[in-house]
Amino acid sequence: MVTASDLSKCPIRNVLSRICRPDTLWVLHLLEAHGEATLHDFGKWMEGVSYEDMENAVRSLAEDRIIGLDTRGKYSLTDTGRSFLPPMRALEKWCEKQIEE
């Protein structure tokens, strides 16, 4: 059990606080669907999200090496990013089930 004094060191809390932001998850979904994308592509696809918020989500994922940037300016999932897709889908299914109940 994680206690209050251990909270800052909790790996689950730290990972989820970085990855499970709404715009961040959207970026991961888009890369899963399209394979690769430029910042311009994300801007077109993520209607209703400010360019700054979208760019922050992309850069955060890149800093954490969840996505990578190639020499053509295109982002794609890294091996680490691809390994997160199954747990992300499981979390989505769990959330959808909770909404239905």
ChimeraX commands (.cxc) that place a marker at each C-alpha (Angstrom):
marker #1 position 0.00,0.00,0.00 radius 0.5
marker #1 position 1.28,3.44,-0.90 radius 0.5
marker #1 position 1.22,5.85,2.00 radius 0.5
marker #1 position 1.21,9.64,1.79 radius 0.5
marker #1 position 4.94,9.81,2.47 radius 0.5
marker #1 position 5.60,7.36,-0.39 radius 0.5
marker #1 position 3.28,9.05,-2.88 radius 0.5
marker #1 position 5.93,11.10,-4.65 radius 0.5
marker #1 position 7.91,7.89,-5.28 radius 0.5
marker #1 position 4.94,5.82,-6.46 radius 0.5
marker #1 position 5.76,4.64,-10.00 radius 0.5
marker #1 position 2.12,4.12,-10.94 radius 0.5
marker #1 position 1.16,7.62,-9.85 radius 0.5
marker #1 position 4.10,9.16,-11.67 radius 0.5
marker #1 position 3.50,7.30,-14.93 radius 0.5
marker #1 position -0.25,7.90,-14.94 radius 0.5
marker #1 position 0.21,11.59,-14.17 radius 0.5
marker #1 position 2.31,11.92,-17.33 radius 0.5
marker #1 position 0.53,9.61,-19.75 radius 0.5
marker #1 position -3.12,9.77,-18.77 radius 0.5
marker #1 position -3.84,13.37,-19.66 radius 0.5
marker #1 position -6.73,13.72,-22.12 radius 0.5
marker #1 position -4.68,15.30,-24.91 radius 0.5
marker #1 position -1.80,12.89,-24.37 radius 0.5
marker #1 position -4.04,9.86,-24.75 radius 0.5
marker #1 position -5.53,11.41,-27.88 radius 0.5
marker #1 position -2.04,11.75,-29.39 radius 0.5
marker #1 position -1.37,8.08,-28.66 radius 0.5
marker #1 position -4.67,7.09,-30.29 radius 0.5
marker #1 position -3.86,9.14,-33.37 radius 0.5
marker #1 position -0.41,7.61,-33.72 radius 0.5
marker #1 position -1.84,4.14,-33.29 radius 0.5
marker #1 position -4.35,4.87,-36.06 radius 0.5
marker #1 position -2.09,6.78,-38.48 radius 0.5
marker #1 position 1.38,5.40,-37.73 radius 0.5
marker #1 position 3.10,8.77,-37.90 radius 0.5
marker #1 position 2.19,12.46,-37.81 radius 0.5
marker #1 position 3.62,15.95,-37.86 radius 0.5
marker #1 position 2.62,18.69,-35.43 radius 0.5
marker #1 position 0.53,20.11,-38.27 radius 0.5
marker #1 position -1.30,16.77,-38.61 radius 0.5
marker #1 position -2.09,16.69,-34.90 radius 0.5
marker #1 position -3.36,20.26,-35.12 radius 0.5
marker #1 position -5.80,19.28,-37.90 radius 0.5
marker #1 position -7.00,16.13,-36.18 radius 0.5
marker #1 position -7.36,17.47,-32.65 radius 0.5
marker #1 position -10.20,19.93,-33.16 radius 0.5
marker #1 position -11.07,21.92,-30.08 radius 0.5
marker #1 position -7.61,21.57,-28.54 radius 0.5
marker #1 position -5.39,24.62,-28.54 radius 0.5
marker #1 position -2.16,24.35,-30.49 radius 0.5
marker #1 position -0.24,24.96,-27.26 radius 0.5
marker #1 position -1.99,22.13,-25.40 radius 0.5
marker #1 position -1.51,19.76,-28.33 radius 0.5
marker #1 position 2.15,20.68,-28.66 radius 0.5
marker #1 position 2.68,20.23,-24.90 radius 0.5
marker #1 position 1.14,16.75,-25.08 radius 0.5
marker #1 position 3.35,15.75,-28.02 radius 0.5
marker #1 position 6.51,17.16,-26.45 radius 0.5
marker #1 position 5.76,15.49,-23.10 radius 0.5
marker #1 position 5.41,12.11,-24.81 radius 0.5
marker #1 position 8.62,12.72,-26.76 radius 0.5
marker #1 position 10.51,13.70,-23.59 radius 0.5
marker #1 position 9.36,10.46,-21.97 radius 0.5
marker #1 position 10.40,8.51,-25.09 radius 0.5
marker #1 position 6.87,7.23,-25.62 radius 0.5
marker #1 position 6.99,8.74,-29.10 radius 0.5
marker #1 position 9.95,9.65,-31.26 radius 0.5
marker #1 position 10.64,12.33,-33.86 radius 0.5
marker #1 position 12.36,11.37,-37.11 radius 0.5
marker #1 position 14.46,13.55,-39.40 radius 0.5
marker #1 position 11.39,14.34,-41.55 radius 0.5
marker #1 position 9.63,15.96,-38.58 radius 0.5
marker #1 position 7.22,13.06,-38.11 radius 0.5
marker #1 position 6.33,11.56,-34.76 radius 0.5
marker #1 position 5.67,7.85,-34.25 radius 0.5
marker #1 position 5.32,5.45,-31.37 radius 0.5
marker #1 position 8.53,4.03,-29.93 radius 0.5
marker #1 position 8.76,0.45,-28.68 radius 0.5
marker #1 position 7.89,1.80,-25.24 radius 0.5
marker #1 position 4.88,3.62,-26.69 radius 0.5
marker #1 position 3.66,0.53,-28.52 radius 0.5
marker #1 position 4.03,-1.50,-25.32 radius 0.5
marker #1 position 1.66,0.95,-23.60 radius 0.5
marker #1 position -1.18,0.38,-26.09 radius 0.5
marker #1 position -2.56,-2.85,-24.53 radius 0.5
marker #1 position -2.79,-1.37,-20.99 radius 0.5
marker #1 position -4.25,1.83,-22.48 radius 0.5
marker #1 position -6.96,-0.17,-24.25 radius 0.5
marker #1 position -7.68,-2.11,-21.06 radius 0.5
marker #1 position -8.04,1.14,-19.11 radius 0.5
marker #1 position -10.39,2.49,-21.79 radius 0.5
marker #1 position -12.56,-0.63,-21.61 radius 0.5
marker #1 position -12.67,-0.37,-17.84 radius 0.5
marker #1 position -13.73,3.29,-18.05 radius 0.5
marker #1 position -16.40,2.53,-20.64 radius 0.5
marker #1 position -17.78,-0.25,-18.46 radius 0.5
marker #1 position -17.98,2.08,-15.46 radius 0.5
marker #1 position -19.91,4.64,-17.52 radius 0.5
marker #1 position -22.39,1.97,-18.65 radius 0.5
marker #1 position -23.12,0.83,-15.10 radius 0.5
marker link #1:1,2 radius 0.2
marker link #1:2,3 radius 0.2
marker link #1:3,4 radius 0.2
marker link #1:4,5 radius 0.2
marker link #1:5,6 radius 0.2
marker link #1:6,7 radius 0.2
marker link #1:7,8 radius 0.2
marker link #1:8,9 radius 0.2
marker link #1:9,10 radius 0.2
marker link #1:10,11 radius 0.2
marker link #1:11,12 radius 0.2
marker link #1:12,13 radius 0.2
marker link #1:13,14 radius 0.2
marker link #1:14,15 radius 0.2
marker link #1:15,16 radius 0.2
marker link #1:16,17 radius 0.2
marker link #1:17,18 radius 0.2
marker link #1:18,19 radius 0.2
marker link #1:19,20 radius 0.2
marker link #1:20,21 radius 0.2
marker link #1:21,22 radius 0.2
marker link #1:22,23 radius 0.2
marker link #1:23,24 radius 0.2
marker link #1:24,25 radius 0.2
marker link #1:25,26 radius 0.2
marker link #1:26,27 radius 0.2
marker link #1:27,28 radius 0.2
marker link #1:28,29 radius 0.2
marker link #1:29,30 radius 0.2
marker link #1:30,31 radius 0.2
marker link #1:31,32 radius 0.2
marker link #1:32,33 radius 0.2
marker link #1:33,34 radius 0.2
marker link #1:34,35 radius 0.2
marker link #1:35,36 radius 0.2
marker link #1:36,37 radius 0.2
marker link #1:37,38 radius 0.2
marker link #1:38,39 radius 0.2
marker link #1:39,40 radius 0.2
marker link #1:40,41 radius 0.2
marker link #1:41,42 radius 0.2
marker link #1:42,43 radius 0.2
marker link #1:43,44 radius 0.2
marker link #1:44,45 radius 0.2
marker link #1:45,46 radius 0.2
marker link #1:46,47 radius 0.2
marker link #1:47,48 radius 0.2
marker link #1:48,49 radius 0.2
marker link #1:49,50 radius 0.2
marker link #1:50,51 radius 0.2
marker link #1:51,52 radius 0.2
marker link #1:52,53 radius 0.2
marker link #1:53,54 radius 0.2
marker link #1:54,55 radius 0.2
marker link #1:55,56 radius 0.2
marker link #1:56,57 radius 0.2
marker link #1:57,58 radius 0.2
marker link #1:58,59 radius 0.2
marker link #1:59,60 radius 0.2
marker link #1:60,61 radius 0.2
marker link #1:61,62 radius 0.2
marker link #1:62,63 radius 0.2
marker link #1:63,64 radius 0.2
marker link #1:64,65 radius 0.2
marker link #1:65,66 radius 0.2
marker link #1:66,67 radius 0.2
marker link #1:67,68 radius 0.2
marker link #1:68,69 radius 0.2
marker link #1:69,70 radius 0.2
marker link #1:70,71 radius 0.2
marker link #1:71,72 radius 0.2
marker link #1:72,73 radius 0.2
marker link #1:73,74 radius 0.2
marker link #1:74,75 radius 0.2
marker link #1:75,76 radius 0.2
marker link #1:76,77 radius 0.2
marker link #1:77,78 radius 0.2
marker link #1:78,79 radius 0.2
marker link #1:79,80 radius 0.2
marker link #1:80,81 radius 0.2
marker link #1:81,82 radius 0.2
marker link #1:82,83 radius 0.2
marker link #1:83,84 radius 0.2
marker link #1:84,85 radius 0.2
marker link #1:85,86 radius 0.2
marker link #1:86,87 radius 0.2
marker link #1:87,88 radius 0.2
marker link #1:88,89 radius 0.2
marker link #1:89,90 radius 0.2
marker link #1:90,91 radius 0.2
marker link #1:91,92 radius 0.2
marker link #1:92,93 radius 0.2
marker link #1:93,94 radius 0.2
marker link #1:94,95 radius 0.2
marker link #1:95,96 radius 0.2
marker link #1:96,97 radius 0.2
marker link #1:97,98 radius 0.2
marker link #1:98,99 radius 0.2
marker link #1:99,100 radius 0.2
marker link #1:100,101 radius 0.2
view
